Amino acid sequence: MANDEPTGSASSPHASPSPDAVVENRRAVVQRRLEQLVRENRFTIAVVFPVVGAVSLLASAEGLLPPPLSYNPLLLLFGTLVMRSPLIVALLPEIDRRALVPLALLTAYTYAIEFVGVRTGWPYGQFEYGIELGPMLGEEVPLALPLFFVPLVLNAYLLSLLVLGEHATRALPRLLAAIGAVLAIDLVLDPGAVAIGFWSYVPPGGYYGVPLSNYRGWLLSGAVAVVLVDLAFDRAAVLERVRACEFALDDLVSFVLLWGTINVLYEQWLAAAVAGLFCLALLRTGRYDLAMIEAALPGRHRER
Protein backbone atom coordinates (compact mmCIF):
# COMPACT_ATOMS: atom_id res chain seq x y z
CA MET A 1 0.00 0.00 0.00
CA ALA A 2 2.94 2.32 0.56
CA ASN A 3 3.56 2.55 -3.19
CA ASP A 4 -0.03 3.43 -4.08
CA GLU A 5 -0.42 6.94 -5.56
CA PRO A 6 -3.41 8.98 -4.46
CA THR A 7 -6.13 9.48 -7.00
CA GLY A 8 -5.86 12.84 -8.82
CA SER A 9 -2.14 13.22 -8.11
CA ALA A 10 -0.41 16.04 -10.00
CA SER A 11 1.96 13.43 -11.43
CA SER A 12 -0.87 11.66 -13.26
CA PRO A 13 -0.39 11.88 -17.02
CA HIS A 14 -4.12 12.52 -17.39
CA ALA A 15 -4.20 15.50 -15.01
CA SER A 16 -5.98 18.56 -16.42
CA PRO A 17 -3.75 21.54 -17.27
CA SER A 18 -3.85 24.43 -14.85
CA PRO A 19 -5.90 27.55 -15.72
CA ASP A 20 -2.67 29.53 -16.14
CA ALA A 21 -1.36 26.95 -18.62
CA VAL A 22 -4.62 27.11 -20.60
CA VAL A 23 -4.41 30.92 -20.76
CA GLU A 24 -0.77 30.82 -21.85
CA ASN A 25 -1.54 28.26 -24.53
CA ARG A 26 -4.40 30.36 -25.91
CA ARG A 27 -2.21 33.45 -25.82
CA ALA A 28 0.51 31.62 -27.77
CA VAL A 29 -2.02 30.49 -30.41
CA VAL A 30 -3.36 34.04 -30.82
CA GLN A 31 0.19 35.41 -30.99
CA ARG A 32 1.17 32.99 -33.77
CA ARG A 33 -1.94 33.88 -35.79
CA LEU A 34 -1.28 37.61 -35.42
CA GLU A 35 2.35 37.20 -36.47
CA GLN A 36 1.29 35.18 -39.50
CA LEU A 37 -1.23 37.89 -40.44
CA VAL A 38 1.41 40.61 -40.24
CA ARG A 39 3.98 38.60 -42.20
CA GLU A 40 1.54 37.77 -44.99
CA ASN A 41 0.57 41.45 -45.35
CA ARG A 42 3.87 43.06 -44.46
CA PHE A 43 4.39 45.02 -47.68
CA THR A 44 0.80 46.28 -47.67
CA ILE A 45 1.05 47.42 -44.05
CA ALA A 46 4.52 48.99 -44.15
CA VAL A 47 4.51 50.48 -47.65
CA VAL A 48 1.08 50.66 -49.30
CA PHE A 49 -0.77 52.10 -46.30
CA PRO A 50 1.64 54.99 -45.62
CA VAL A 51 1.90 55.91 -49.32
CA VAL A 52 -1.87 55.91 -49.73
CA GLY A 53 -2.12 57.81 -46.45
CA ALA A 54 0.29 60.50 -47.61
CA VAL A 55 -1.60 60.96 -50.89
CA SER A 56 -5.00 61.11 -49.17
CA LEU A 57 -3.79 63.58 -46.53
CA LEU A 58 -2.29 65.81 -49.21
CA ALA A 59 -5.54 65.63 -51.18
CA SER A 60 -7.49 66.51 -48.02
CA ALA A 61 -5.25 69.48 -47.28
CA GLU A 62 -5.58 70.77 -50.86
CA GLY A 63 -9.37 70.34 -50.92
CA LEU A 64 -9.29 67.63 -53.60
CA LEU A 65 -11.39 65.06 -51.74
CA PRO A 66 -15.17 65.20 -51.14
CA PRO A 67 -16.12 66.16 -47.56
CA PRO A 68 -17.03 62.60 -46.43
CA LEU A 69 -13.48 61.43 -47.27
CA SER A 70 -11.48 64.53 -46.44
CA TYR A 71 -9.70 64.04 -43.09
CA ASN A 72 -12.17 61.25 -42.33
CA PRO A 73 -11.45 60.44 -38.64
CA LEU A 74 -12.41 56.77 -38.93
CA LEU A 75 -10.07 56.29 -41.87
CA LEU A 76 -7.31 58.13 -40.00
CA LEU A 77 -7.69 55.89 -36.96
CA PHE A 78 -7.96 52.71 -39.03
CA GLY A 79 -4.87 53.55 -41.07
CA THR A 80 -2.90 54.43 -37.96
CA LEU A 81 -3.89 51.21 -36.21
CA VAL A 82 -2.94 49.10 -39.24
CA MET A 83 0.48 50.75 -39.50
CA ARG A 84 1.02 50.31 -35.75
CA SER A 85 0.09 46.61 -35.88
CA PRO A 86 3.62 45.22 -36.53
CA LEU A 87 4.98 47.03 -33.48
CA ILE A 88 2.04 45.99 -31.29
CA VAL A 89 2.22 42.35 -32.37
CA ALA A 90 6.00 42.27 -31.93
CA LEU A 91 5.87 43.57 -28.36
CA LEU A 92 2.79 41.70 -27.13
CA PRO A 93 4.82 38.76 -25.71
CA GLU A 94 6.88 41.22 -23.63
CA ILE A 95 3.89 42.93 -22.02
CA ASP A 96 3.49 41.31 -18.61
CA ARG A 97 2.50 42.45 -15.13
CA ARG A 98 5.77 44.32 -14.76
CA ALA A 99 4.94 46.45 -17.80
CA LEU A 100 1.35 47.32 -16.88
CA VAL A 101 2.00 50.02 -14.27
CA PRO A 102 4.64 52.00 -16.24
CA LEU A 103 2.56 51.77 -19.42
CA ALA A 104 -0.58 52.88 -17.56
CA LEU A 105 1.38 55.83 -16.13
CA LEU A 106 2.65 56.67 -19.60
CA THR A 107 -0.89 56.66 -20.99
CA ALA A 108 -2.14 58.92 -18.20
CA TYR A 109 0.87 61.21 -18.62
CA THR A 110 0.24 61.44 -22.37
CA TYR A 111 -3.29 62.72 -21.78
CA ALA A 112 -2.32 65.00 -18.91
CA ILE A 113 0.49 66.87 -20.62
CA GLU A 114 -1.59 67.29 -23.78
CA PHE A 115 -4.49 68.78 -21.82
CA VAL A 116 -2.08 71.17 -20.12
CA GLY A 117 -0.52 72.04 -23.48
CA VAL A 118 -3.84 72.79 -25.17
CA ARG A 119 -5.16 74.89 -22.28
CA THR A 120 -2.03 76.79 -21.23
CA GLY A 121 0.44 76.62 -24.12
CA TRP A 122 3.02 74.97 -21.84
CA PRO A 123 5.34 73.18 -22.55
CA TYR A 124 4.96 73.07 -26.36
CA GLY A 125 3.84 76.59 -27.12
CA GLN A 126 0.33 77.78 -27.94
CA PHE A 127 -1.28 75.45 -30.45
CA GLU A 128 -4.68 74.21 -31.53
CA TYR A 129 -5.97 71.22 -33.47
CA GLY A 130 -7.14 72.01 -36.99
CA ILE A 131 -9.13 68.79 -37.42
CA GLU A 132 -10.60 66.09 -35.22
CA LEU A 133 -8.28 63.13 -35.07
CA GLY A 134 -11.10 60.81 -34.12
CA PRO A 135 -13.26 61.26 -31.00
CA MET A 136 -12.06 64.11 -28.81
CA LEU A 137 -11.95 64.23 -25.00
CA GLY A 138 -13.65 67.42 -23.88
CA GLU A 139 -13.39 68.66 -27.48
CA GLU A 140 -9.72 69.32 -26.76
CA VAL A 141 -7.56 66.18 -26.96
CA PRO A 142 -7.88 63.12 -29.24
CA LEU A 143 -9.11 60.03 -27.42
CA ALA A 144 -6.62 57.97 -29.46
CA LEU A 145 -3.68 60.18 -28.42
CA PRO A 146 -1.70 57.26 -26.86
CA LEU A 147 -2.03 55.37 -30.17
CA PHE A 148 -0.38 58.35 -31.90
CA PHE A 149 2.33 59.14 -29.32
CA VAL A 150 3.38 56.01 -27.41
CA PRO A 151 4.43 53.98 -30.50
CA LEU A 152 6.72 56.85 -31.52
CA VAL A 153 8.52 56.49 -28.20
CA LEU A 154 8.65 52.71 -28.53
CA ASN A 155 10.09 52.98 -32.04
CA ALA A 156 12.75 55.40 -30.84
CA TYR A 157 13.63 53.12 -27.92
CA LEU A 158 13.83 49.92 -29.99
CA LEU A 159 15.86 51.56 -32.75
CA SER A 160 18.29 52.90 -30.14
CA LEU A 161 18.74 49.44 -28.63
CA LEU A 162 19.59 47.94 -32.02
CA VAL A 163 21.88 50.73 -33.18
CA LEU A 164 23.78 51.07 -29.89
CA GLY A 165 24.56 47.37 -29.65
CA GLU A 166 26.65 46.61 -26.55
CA HIS A 167 26.47 50.26 -25.45
CA ALA A 168 22.74 49.75 -24.82
CA THR A 169 23.60 47.87 -21.63
CA ARG A 170 24.48 51.21 -20.01
CA ALA A 171 21.49 53.25 -18.87
CA LEU A 172 22.74 56.75 -19.71
CA PRO A 173 23.70 56.13 -23.38
CA ARG A 174 20.52 54.10 -23.85
CA LEU A 175 18.21 56.76 -22.45
CA LEU A 176 19.97 59.70 -24.13
CA ALA A 177 19.92 57.95 -27.50
CA ALA A 178 16.21 57.13 -27.19
CA ILE A 179 15.32 60.69 -26.11
CA GLY A 180 17.36 62.06 -29.03
CA ALA A 181 15.52 59.71 -31.40
CA VAL A 182 12.15 60.91 -30.04
CA LEU A 183 13.14 64.52 -30.73
CA ALA A 184 14.32 63.58 -34.22
CA ILE A 185 10.99 61.86 -34.87
CA ASP A 186 9.19 65.10 -34.08
CA LEU A 187 11.53 67.03 -36.37
CA VAL A 188 9.85 64.97 -39.10
CA LEU A 189 6.33 64.75 -37.67
CA ASP A 190 5.45 68.28 -36.58
CA PRO A 191 6.34 70.14 -39.81
CA GLY A 192 4.36 67.61 -41.85
CA ALA A 193 1.40 67.77 -39.47
CA VAL A 194 1.36 71.57 -39.61
CA ALA A 195 1.61 71.53 -43.42
CA ILE A 196 -1.49 69.34 -43.82
CA GLY A 197 -3.49 71.15 -41.14
CA PHE A 198 -3.51 68.65 -38.26
CA TRP A 199 -2.62 71.46 -35.87
CA SER A 200 -1.08 74.93 -35.91
CA TYR A 201 0.97 77.14 -33.59
CA VAL A 202 0.12 80.70 -32.61
CA PRO A 203 2.26 82.46 -33.62
CA PRO A 204 3.87 80.16 -36.20
CA GLY A 205 7.46 79.18 -35.48
CA GLY A 206 10.57 79.37 -37.62
CA TYR A 207 10.90 75.65 -38.37
CA TYR A 208 8.23 75.20 -41.04
CA GLY A 209 5.68 76.81 -38.71
CA VAL A 210 6.87 74.95 -35.60
CA PRO A 211 8.34 77.03 -32.72
CA LEU A 212 11.42 76.11 -30.70
CA SER A 213 9.23 75.81 -27.61
CA ASN A 214 7.64 72.71 -29.11
CA TYR A 215 10.95 70.89 -28.96
CA ARG A 216 11.59 71.98 -25.39
CA GLY A 217 8.22 70.41 -24.63
CA TRP A 218 9.10 67.24 -26.52
CA LEU A 219 12.37 67.04 -24.61
CA LEU A 220 10.35 66.94 -21.38
CA SER A 221 7.60 64.61 -22.58
CA GLY A 222 10.07 62.40 -24.45
CA ALA A 223 12.36 62.05 -21.44
CA VAL A 224 9.52 61.02 -19.13
CA ALA A 225 8.10 58.63 -21.73
CA VAL A 226 11.47 56.97 -22.45
CA VAL A 227 12.17 56.43 -18.74
CA LEU A 228 8.74 54.81 -18.29
CA VAL A 229 9.28 52.56 -21.30
CA ASP A 230 12.69 51.58 -19.97
CA LEU A 231 11.10 50.65 -16.63
CA ALA A 232 8.27 48.73 -18.31
CA PHE A 233 10.33 46.15 -20.15
CA ASP A 234 13.12 43.71 -19.52
CA ARG A 235 15.68 45.29 -21.83
CA ALA A 236 17.54 42.07 -22.65
CA ALA A 237 14.30 40.20 -23.39
CA VAL A 238 12.96 43.03 -25.56
CA LEU A 239 16.23 43.26 -27.49
CA GLU A 240 16.18 39.52 -28.12
CA ARG A 241 12.56 39.71 -29.23
CA VAL A 242 13.21 42.62 -31.60
CA ARG A 243 16.22 40.85 -33.13
CA ALA A 244 14.15 37.71 -33.68
CA CYS A 245 11.01 39.47 -34.99
CA GLU A 246 11.82 40.78 -38.46
CA PHE A 247 8.86 43.18 -38.62
CA ALA A 248 9.28 44.81 -35.19
CA LEU A 249 10.43 48.14 -36.69
CA ASP A 250 8.05 48.19 -39.66
CA ASP A 251 5.94 50.85 -37.94
CA LEU A 252 8.97 53.15 -38.07
CA VAL A 253 9.30 52.35 -41.78
CA SER A 254 5.66 53.40 -42.22
CA PHE A 255 6.30 56.60 -40.28
CA VAL A 256 9.30 57.52 -42.44
CA LEU A 257 7.41 56.83 -45.67
CA LEU A 258 4.28 58.72 -44.61
CA TRP A 259 5.77 61.84 -43.07
CA GLY A 260 8.91 61.88 -45.19
CA THR A 261 6.72 61.89 -48.31
CA ILE A 262 4.55 64.71 -46.98
CA ASN A 263 7.60 66.83 -46.15
CA VAL A 264 9.06 66.22 -49.61
CA LEU A 265 5.78 67.17 -51.30
CA TYR A 266 5.70 70.44 -49.32
CA GLU A 267 9.40 71.03 -50.02
CA GLN A 268 10.29 70.95 -46.33
CA TRP A 269 13.74 69.65 -47.09
CA LEU A 270 15.32 69.72 -43.65
CA ALA A 271 12.49 67.63 -42.20
CA ALA A 272 12.75 65.29 -45.18
CA ALA A 273 16.50 64.98 -44.59
CA VAL A 274 15.91 63.90 -40.99
CA ALA A 275 13.53 61.25 -42.34
CA GLY A 276 16.39 60.16 -44.58
CA LEU A 277 18.63 59.78 -41.52
CA PHE A 278 16.09 57.37 -40.05
CA CYS A 279 16.32 55.37 -43.29
CA LEU A 280 20.08 55.11 -42.77
CA ALA A 281 19.60 54.06 -39.14
CA LEU A 282 17.11 51.38 -40.21
CA LEU A 283 19.59 50.10 -42.79
CA ARG A 284 22.25 49.95 -40.10
CA THR A 285 20.14 47.47 -38.15
CA GLY A 286 20.85 44.97 -40.93
CA ARG A 287 17.25 43.87 -41.36
CA TYR A 288 16.20 45.98 -44.34
CA ASP A 289 17.74 45.02 -47.67
CA LEU A 290 16.67 43.93 -51.14
CA ALA A 291 16.18 40.32 -50.07
CA MET A 292 13.87 41.41 -47.25
CA ILE A 293 11.84 43.61 -49.60
CA GLU A 294 11.44 40.74 -52.06
CA ALA A 295 10.38 38.40 -49.23
CA ALA A 296 7.81 40.94 -48.00
CA LEU A 297 6.11 41.36 -51.37
CA PRO A 298 2.53 40.07 -51.52
CA GLY A 299 2.35 36.36 -52.26
CA ARG A 300 6.01 35.61 -51.51
CA HIS A 301 5.32 34.37 -47.96
CA ARG A 302 2.67 31.95 -49.15
CA GLU A 303 4.98 30.66 -51.90
CA ARG A 304 7.52 29.64 -49.30
SULJODA-V991278 format. One record per backbone hydrogen bond with DSSP energy under -1.0 kcal/mol. NH is the residue of the N-H (numbers start at 1). CO is the residue of the C=O. E is the energy in kcal/mol with one decimal. If there is no record, write none. Layout:
nh=NH co=CO e=E
nh=NH co=CO e=E
//
This chain:
nh=4 co=1 e=-1.2
nh=9 co=6 e=-1.3
nh=12 co=9 e=-1.7
nh=15 co=12 e=-1.7
nh=22 co=18 e=-2.1
nh=23 co=19 e=-2.4
nh=24 co=20 e=-2.5
nh=25 co=21 e=-2.3
nh=26 co=22 e=-2.4
nh=27 co=23 e=-2.6
nh=28 co=24 e=-2.2
nh=29 co=25 e=-2.1
nh=30 co=26 e=-2.5
nh=31 co=27 e=-2.5
nh=32 co=28 e=-2.3
nh=33 co=29 e=-2.0
nh=34 co=30 e=-2.5
nh=35 co=31 e=-2.5
nh=36 co=32 e=-2.2
nh=37 co=33 e=-2.2
nh=38 co=34 e=-2.3
nh=39 co=35 e=-2.7
nh=40 co=36 e=-2.5
nh=42 co=39 e=-1.1
nh=43 co=296 e=-1.3
nh=45 co=41 e=-2.6
nh=46 co=42 e=-2.9
nh=47 co=43 e=-2.2
nh=48 co=43 e=-1.6
nh=49 co=44 e=-2.5
nh=51 co=47 e=-1.9
nh=52 co=48 e=-2.8
nh=53 co=49 e=-2.7
nh=54 co=50 e=-2.6
nh=55 co=51 e=-2.1
nh=56 co=52 e=-2.6
nh=57 co=53 e=-2.5
nh=58 co=54 e=-2.2
nh=59 co=55 e=-2.4
nh=60 co=56 e=-2.2
nh=61 co=57 e=-2.6
nh=62 co=58 e=-2.0
nh=63 co=60 e=-1.3
nh=64 co=59 e=-3.1
nh=69 co=66 e=-1.8
nh=70 co=66 e=-2.0
nh=72 co=69 e=-1.6
nh=76 co=72 e=-2.3
nh=77 co=73 e=-2.4
nh=78 co=74 e=-2.5
nh=79 co=75 e=-2.7
nh=80 co=76 e=-2.2
nh=81 co=77 e=-2.6
nh=82 co=78 e=-2.4
nh=83 co=79 e=-2.2
nh=84 co=80 e=-1.9
nh=85 co=81 e=-1.1
nh=88 co=84 e=-2.2
nh=89 co=85 e=-2.9
nh=90 co=86 e=-2.2
nh=91 co=87 e=-2.0
nh=92 co=88 e=-1.3
nh=94 co=91 e=-1.6
nh=95 co=92 e=-1.5
nh=100 co=96 e=-1.1
nh=103 co=99 e=-2.3
nh=104 co=100 e=-2.4
nh=105 co=101 e=-2.6
nh=106 co=102 e=-2.3
nh=107 co=103 e=-2.2
nh=108 co=104 e=-2.4
nh=109 co=105 e=-2.7
nh=110 co=106 e=-2.4
nh=111 co=107 e=-1.8
nh=112 co=108 e=-2.6
nh=113 co=109 e=-2.7
nh=114 co=110 e=-1.2
nh=115 co=111 e=-2.5
nh=116 co=112 e=-2.3
nh=117 co=113 e=-2.2
nh=118 co=114 e=-2.6
nh=119 co=115 e=-2.2
nh=120 co=116 e=-2.6
nh=121 co=117 e=-1.7
nh=125 co=121 e=-2.4
nh=128 co=200 e=-2.0
nh=130 co=198 e=-2.6
nh=131 co=198 e=-1.1
nh=134 co=132 e=-1.6
nh=137 co=141 e=-4.0
nh=140 co=137 e=-1.9
nh=141 co=137 e=-1.6
nh=143 co=135 e=-3.3
nh=145 co=142 e=-1.6
nh=148 co=144 e=-1.2
nh=149 co=145 e=-2.6
nh=150 co=146 e=-1.5
nh=153 co=149 e=-1.4
nh=154 co=150 e=-2.4
nh=155 co=151 e=-2.9
nh=156 co=152 e=-2.1
nh=157 co=153 e=-2.5
nh=158 co=154 e=-2.9
nh=159 co=155 e=-2.6
nh=160 co=156 e=-1.9
nh=161 co=157 e=-2.1
nh=162 co=158 e=-2.1
nh=163 co=159 e=-2.6
nh=164 co=160 e=-2.6
nh=165 co=161 e=-1.3
nh=167 co=164 e=-1.6
nh=168 co=165 e=-1.6
nh=169 co=166 e=-1.6
nh=170 co=167 e=-1.5
nh=174 co=170 e=-1.8
nh=175 co=171 e=-2.9
nh=176 co=172 e=-2.7
nh=177 co=173 e=-2.4
nh=178 co=174 e=-2.0
nh=179 co=175 e=-2.6
nh=180 co=176 e=-2.5
nh=181 co=177 e=-2.2
nh=182 co=178 e=-2.1
nh=183 co=179 e=-2.2
nh=184 co=180 e=-2.2
nh=185 co=181 e=-2.3
nh=186 co=182 e=-1.8
nh=187 co=183 e=-1.4
nh=189 co=185 e=-2.5
nh=190 co=186 e=-1.8
nh=192 co=188 e=-1.1
nh=193 co=189 e=-2.7
nh=194 co=190 e=-2.5
nh=195 co=191 e=-2.2
nh=196 co=192 e=-1.8
nh=198 co=193 e=-2.5
nh=200 co=128 e=-2.1
nh=202 co=126 e=-2.5
nh=205 co=209 e=-1.5
nh=207 co=210 e=-1.9
nh=208 co=206 e=-1.1
nh=209 co=205 e=-1.1
nh=210 co=207 e=-1.5
nh=214 co=211 e=-1.1
nh=215 co=212 e=-1.0
nh=216 co=212 e=-1.4
nh=217 co=213 e=-2.2
nh=218 co=214 e=-2.2
nh=219 co=215 e=-1.7
nh=220 co=216 e=-1.5
nh=221 co=217 e=-2.9
nh=222 co=218 e=-2.8
nh=223 co=219 e=-1.7
nh=224 co=220 e=-2.2
nh=225 co=221 e=-2.3
nh=226 co=222 e=-2.6
nh=227 co=223 e=-2.1
nh=228 co=224 e=-2.1
nh=229 co=225 e=-2.3
nh=230 co=226 e=-2.6
nh=231 co=227 e=-1.9
nh=232 co=228 e=-1.6
nh=233 co=229 e=-1.4
nh=238 co=234 e=-2.8
nh=239 co=235 e=-2.7
nh=240 co=236 e=-2.1
nh=241 co=237 e=-2.3
nh=242 co=238 e=-2.8
nh=243 co=239 e=-2.3
nh=244 co=240 e=-1.8
nh=245 co=241 e=-2.2
nh=248 co=245 e=-1.6
nh=250 co=247 e=-1.8
nh=253 co=249 e=-1.5
nh=254 co=250 e=-2.4
nh=255 co=251 e=-2.2
nh=256 co=252 e=-2.5
nh=257 co=253 e=-2.4
nh=258 co=254 e=-2.8
nh=259 co=255 e=-2.5
nh=260 co=256 e=-1.7
nh=261 co=257 e=-1.6
nh=262 co=258 e=-1.8
nh=263 co=259 e=-2.2
nh=264 co=260 e=-2.1
nh=265 co=261 e=-2.7
nh=266 co=262 e=-1.6
nh=267 co=264 e=-1.7
nh=268 co=263 e=-3.3
nh=269 co=267 e=-1.2
nh=272 co=268 e=-2.1
nh=273 co=269 e=-2.3
nh=274 co=270 e=-1.9
nh=275 co=271 e=-1.8
nh=276 co=272 e=-1.7
nh=277 co=273 e=-1.7
nh=278 co=274 e=-1.6
nh=279 co=275 e=-1.5
nh=280 co=276 e=-1.8
nh=281 co=277 e=-2.3
nh=282 co=278 e=-2.6
nh=283 co=279 e=-2.2
nh=284 co=280 e=-1.9
nh=286 co=283 e=-1.6
nh=293 co=289 e=-2.2
nh=294 co=290 e=-2.5
nh=295 co=291 e=-2.2
nh=296 co=292 e=-1.9
nh=300 co=297 e=-1.9
nh=303 co=299 e=-1.7
nh=304 co=300 e=-1.4
//
